[in-house]
Amino acid sequence: MLDLLADVLGRAQQRGATAADAFLVEDRAFAVQVRLGQVDTVKHAREQHLSLRVFAGKAAAAASTSDFSRTSVERLVDEAVSLARITAPDELAGLPEAAALAREIPALDLDDPTGHDLPPEEKIALARRCEAAALGTDPRITNSEGGDFADRRARYAYATSHGFAGEYATSSFSLSASPVASEEGRMQRDGWYHVTRKRARLDTPEEIGRTAAHRALRRLGARAVKTTQVPVVFDPDMAASLLRHVAGAVTGPALYRGASFLLGKLGQQIAAPGVTIVDDGTMAGGLGSRPFDGEGLPVRRTVIVDKGLLTSYLLDTYSGRKLGMASTHHAARDGSGVSVGTTNLYLAGGTADPADLIGSVKQGLYVTELIGFGVNGVTGDYSRGAVGMWIENGELAYPVEEITIAGNLLDMFRTIDGVGNDLVFRDRTAAPTVLVGRMTVAGT
């Protein structure tokens, strides 16, 4: 992989590029879905992709291909260089300084070389076991949207014309179930999943299936509630979704375009003192970990919010220059070029037991699912459909649906009254249970 990138960069310079970088990915993926014990879909895919970015002075252009033949690669280089020559210059364009590039490629335990050796029949069996466990949990589990198993292995390589070359491999494995519960003619659906870098660390199919079933069962008999203002408790998955909105607001492109509710708030208190938000790409085995970012800079641990104080934005080299700041090493690469992205984003766990957070609420809402995309990244206004459990006198009393929760993200984070001790990394973005002091719950 690195030899191919070296050839591409060498040809780009021969054709007149003053600087260049190239990114290559090779990907192999398998996925199976079973429904009611029968195989519904099986997918097996192999992909490869090469993207090249070239600079002609301060003008930049990019091109990409999935064809690695010599003729195709030469055409890719020629087209990219030709485009750069006719592109308007941008004084802020360019690669990061050579002195800032990663000098070592840390081993982060991201690959499971033997985990993909299972034959397809055994992968199908895992999906079947997961769905069967859900169906067998309770007679009220009467149908299923499927049991799914998927695995993926990818190799990445990146190189620049000014001295960086690195590569690494990753694996991922996932298992999920989506059962349907019914009672008195009404049906409810829910699900559960697990994703990990190592196949041996996957939760058992039976555990995932039973959890999915219990989540569907607790939604039976759901009703709406009257519009009111009450405390809202977000379960870990729903609390993690709040972090994604913060991450979107602190990325360089949103900031320099003026499209962020956190613009100009660096160094200010934007959340309650119990809120610390971290992005850490150095976590061994993390689903978002990587040894270097999309520009060859060493990935590190970045504290975005420290005890409620906004302490860092998320920047690549270009957005950092636009804002007069240094890159935070958050460049990401894909087929469309360079962007800014998170690695392992999480809200640091607190000391409260989740049951105690619920117990502290006399009347309120425990959110287990959010629907829709009613979030304004410029103002922070937040409005989404929700499903969950109504809290009465500190107890989960009954399921609710057909409601909307609304507020403003800044107000929500500033009024976080409790952070749970149940942080578990089940995804690239993770959070514990969170109690927001007051939101509008709109129902009947």
Long-range contacts (C-beta under 8 A, 24 or more apart in sequence): 1-26, 1-155, 1-157, 1-167, 2-157, 2-159, 2-165, 2-167, 4-50, 4-68, 4-73, 4-157, 5-157, 5-158, 5-159, 5-165, 6-159, 6-165, 7-73, 8-50, 8-52, 8-73, 8-76, 8-77, 9-159, 9-160, 9-161, 11-73, 11-74, 11-77, 12-52, 12-54, 12-77, 12-80, 12-81, 12-161, 13-161, 15-77, 15-78, 15-81, 16-56, 16-81, 16-85, 17-54, 17-55, 17-56, 17-80, 17-81, 17-84, 17-161, 18-55, 18-56, 18-57, 19-54, 19-55, 19-94, 19-95, 19-160, 19-161, 19-162, 20-52, 20-53, 20-54, 20-55, 20-160, 20-161, 21-52, 21-53, 21-95, 21-158, 21-159, 21-160, 21-161, 21-295, 21-296, 22-50, 22-51, 22-52, 22-53, 22-158, 22-159, 22-160, 23-50, 23-51, 23-156, 23-157, 23-158, 23-294, 23-333, 24-48, 24-49, 24-50, 24-51, 24-156, 24-157, 24-158, 25-49, 25-154, 25-155, 25-156, 25-157, 26-154, 26-155, 27-152, 27-153, 27-154, 27-155, 28-116, 28-152, 28-153, 28-154, 29-150, 29-151, 29-152, 29-153, 30-116, 30-120, 30-123, 30-150, 30-151, 30-152, 31-148, 31-149, 31-150, 31-151, 32-120, 32-123, 32-124, 32-127, 32-148, 32-149, 32-150, 33-127, 33-146, 33-147, 33-148, 34-124, 34-127, 34-128, 34-131, 34-146, 34-147, 34-148, 35-131, 35-144, 35-145, 35-146, 35-147, 36-131, 36-135, 36-143, 36-144, 37-128, 37-131, 37-132, 39-124, 40-146, 42-120, 42-124, 44-120, 49-335, 50-76, 51-333, 51-334, 51-335, 51-337, 52-76, 52-77, 52-80, 53-80, 53-337, 53-338, 54-80, 54-81, 54-84, 55-84, 55-93, 55-94, 55-95, 56-81, 56-84, 56-85, 56-87, 57-89, 58-89, 58-90, 58-91, 58-93, 58-94, 59-84, 59-85, 59-87, 59-88, 59-89, 59-90, 59-93, 60-84, 60-87, 60-90, 60-93, 60-94, 61-87, 62-337, 64-335, 92-318, 92-321, 92-322, 93-318, 94-317, 95-160, 95-161, 95-162, 95-295, 95-317, 96-295, 96-296, 96-297, 96-317, 96-327, 98-162, 98-163, 98-164, 100-297, 100-327, 101-160, 101-162, 101-163, 101-164, 101-296, 101-297, 102-164, 102-166, 102-291, 102-292, 102-296, 102-297, 102-298, 103-298, 104-298, 105-166, 105-167, 105-168, 105-291, 105-292, 106-282, 106-291, 107-291, 108-168, 108-282, 108-283, 108-284, 108-285, 108-286, 108-289, 108-290, 108-291, 109-197, 109-284, 109-285, 110-168, 110-169, 110-170, 110-171, 110-197, 110-285, 110-286, 110-289, 110-290, 111-153, 111-168, 111-169, 111-170, 111-171, 111-197, 112-153, 112-171, 112-173, 112-197, 112-198, 112-199, 112-200, 113-169, 113-171, 115-151, 115-171, 115-173, 115-198, 115-199, 115-200, 116-151, 116-153, 116-171, 116-199, 118-199, 123-149, 123-151, 124-149, 126-175, 126-205, 127-175, 127-205, 129-205, 129-206, 129-209, 130-175, 130-176, 130-177, 130-205, 130-206, 130-208, 130-209, 130-212, 131-177, 131-179, 131-209, 132-209, 133-177, 133-205, 133-206, 133-207, 133-208, 133-209, 133-210, 133-213, 134-177, 134-179, 134-209, 134-210, 134-212, 134-213, 134-216, 135-179, 135-209, 135-213, 136-209, 137-179, 137-209, 137-210, 137-213, 137-214, 137-217, 138-181, 138-213, 138-217, 140-181, 140-182, 140-183, 140-217, 140-220, 141-179, 141-180, 141-181, 141-213, 141-216, 141-217, 142-180, 142-181, 142-182, 142-187, 143-179, 143-180, 143-182, 143-187, 144-177, 144-178, 144-179, 144-180, 145-178, 145-179, 145-180, 145-189, 145-191, 146-177, 146-178, 147-175, 147-176, 147-177, 147-178, 147-205, 147-209, 148-174, 148-175, 148-176, 148-177, 148-178, 149-173, 149-174, 149-175, 150-174, 151-199, 156-290, 158-292, 158-294, 158-296, 158-333, 159-296, 160-295, 160-296, 164-292, 164-296, 166-291, 166-292, 166-296, 168-290, 168-291, 170-197, 170-290, 171-197, 171-198, 171-199, 172-196, 172-197, 172-287, 173-197, 173-198, 173-199, 173-202, 174-202, 175-202, 175-203, 175-205, 175-208, 176-208, 176-212, 177-208, 177-209, 177-212, 177-213, 178-212, 179-209, 179-212, 179-213, 179-216, 180-216, 181-213, 181-216, 181-217, 181-219, 181-220, 182-220, 183-220, 183-221, 186-220, 186-221, 188-216, 188-217, 188-219, 188-220, 188-222, 188-399, 189-216, 189-219, 190-215, 190-216, 190-218, 190-219, 190-368, 190-369, 191-215, 191-216, 193-426, 194-426, 195-287, 195-426, 195-427, 196-285, 196-287, 197-285, 197-286, 197-287, 198-285, 215-368, 218-389, 218-399, 219-387, 219-399, 219-401, 220-399, 221-398, 221-399, 222-387, 222-398, 222-399, 222-400, 222-401, 222-402, 223-398, 223-399, 223-400, 223-401, 224-400, 224-401, 224-402, 224-403, 224-443, 224-444, 225-365, 225-390, 225-400, 225-403, 225-441, 225-443, 225-444, 226-443, 226-444, 227-440, 227-441, 227-442, 227-443, 227-444, 228-363, 228-440, 228-441, 228-443, 229-438, 229-439, 229-440, 229-441, 230-361, 230-363, 230-364, 230-365, 230-438, 230-439, 230-441, 231-361, 231-364, 231-365, 231-391, 231-417, 231-435, 231-436, 231-437, 231-438, 231-439, 232-364, 232-365, 232-366, 232-367, 232-405, 232-435, 232-436, 232-438, 232-439, 232-441, 233-357, 233-358, 233-361, 233-364, 233-365, 233-366, 233-367, 233-391, 233-433, 233-434, 233-435, 233-436, 234-367, 234-431, 234-433, 234-434, 234-435, 234-436, 235-366, 235-367, 235-368, 235-388, 235-433, 236-420, 236-422, 236-423, 236-424, 236-426, 236-430, 236-431, 236-432, 236-433, 237-368, 237-426, 237-427, 238-367, 238-368, 238-369, 238-370, 239-347, 239-431, 239-432, 239-433, 239-434, 240-346, 240-347, 240-427, 240-429, 240-430, 240-431, 241-370, 241-429, 242-409, 242-412, 242-413, 242-431, 242-434, 243-277, 243-345, 243-346, 243-347, 243-429, 243-431, 244-345, 244-429, 245-375, 245-377, 245-382, 245-409, 246-277, 246-304, 246-305, 246-409, 246-413, 247-279, 247-304, 247-314, 247-342, 247-345, 247-429, 248-377, 249-377, 249-380, 249-409, 250-304, 250-310, 250-312, 250-313, 250-314, 251-313, 251-314, 251-315, 251-319, 251-330, 251-340, 251-341, 252-313, 252-314, 252-315, 252-316, 252-318, 252-319, 252-320, 252-322, 252-323, 252-340, 253-319, 253-339, 253-340, 254-377, 255-313, 255-319, 255-323, 256-319, 256-322, 256-323, 258-378, 259-377, 259-378, 260-377, 260-378, 261-376, 261-377, 261-378, 261-379, 261-380, 261-409, 261-410, 262-310, 265-310, 266-310, 266-311, 266-312, 266-313, 267-309, 267-310, 267-311, 268-309, 268-310, 269-308, 269-309, 269-310, 269-414, 270-305, 270-308, 270-309, 270-310, 270-410, 270-413, 270-414, 271-305, 271-308, 271-413, 271-414, 271-416, 272-308, 272-413, 272-414, 272-415, 272-416, 272-417, 273-307, 273-308, 274-307, 274-308, 274-350, 274-416, 274-418, 274-419, 275-305, 275-307, 275-308, 275-347, 275-413, 275-416, 275-419, 276-303, 276-305, 276-306, 276-307, 276-347, 276-348, 277-303, 277-304, 277-305, 277-345, 277-346, 277-347, 277-348, 278-302, 278-303, 278-304, 278-345, 278-346, 278-348, 279-304, 279-314, 279-330, 279-342, 279-343, 279-344, 279-345, 279-346, 280-343, 280-344, 280-346, 281-329, 281-343, 281-344, 283-344, 283-425, 286-343, 286-344, 286-425, 286-428, 287-344, 287-425, 287-427, 287-428, 288-342, 288-343, 288-344, 288-345, 288-428, 288-429, 289-343, 289-344, 290-343, 293-329, 293-330, 293-331, 293-332, 294-331, 294-332, 294-333, 294-338, 294-339, 295-327, 295-329, 295-331, 295-338, 297-327, 297-329, 297-331, 298-329, 299-329, 299-343, 300-329, 302-328, 302-329, 302-330, 308-413, 308-414, 314-340, 314-341, 314-342, 315-340, 316-340, 342-428, 342-429, 343-428, 344-425, 344-428, 344-429, 344-430, 345-428, 345-429, 345-430, 346-423, 346-425, 346-429, 346-430, 346-431, 347-419, 347-423, 347-430, 347-431, 347-432, 347-434, 348-419, 348-423, 349-419, 349-420, 349-421, 349-422, 349-423, 349-432, 350-418, 350-419, 350-420, 350-421, 350-432, 351-419, 351-421, 352-418, 352-419, 352-420, 352-421, 352-433, 352-435, 353-420, 353-421, 354-420, 354-421, 354-422, 354-432, 354-433, 356-418, 357-418, 357-420, 357-433, 357-435, 358-391, 358-394, 358-395, 358-396, 359-394, 359-395, 360-394, 360-417, 360-418, 360-435, 361-391, 361-394, 361-435, 362-391, 362-392, 362-393, 362-394, 363-391, 363-392, 363-393, 364-390, 364-391, 365-389, 365-390, 365-391, 365-400, 365-403, 365-405, 365-439, 365-441, 366-390, 366-391, 366-396, 367-405, 375-409, 379-408, 380-408, 380-409, 380-410, 381-406, 381-408, 381-409, 382-406, 382-407, 382-408, 382-409, 382-412, 386-441, 400-443, 402-443, 403-441, 403-442, 403-443, 404-441, 404-442, 404-443, 405-439, 405-440, 405-441, 405-442, 406-439, 406-440, 406-442, 407-436, 407-438, 407-439, 407-440, 412-436, 412-439
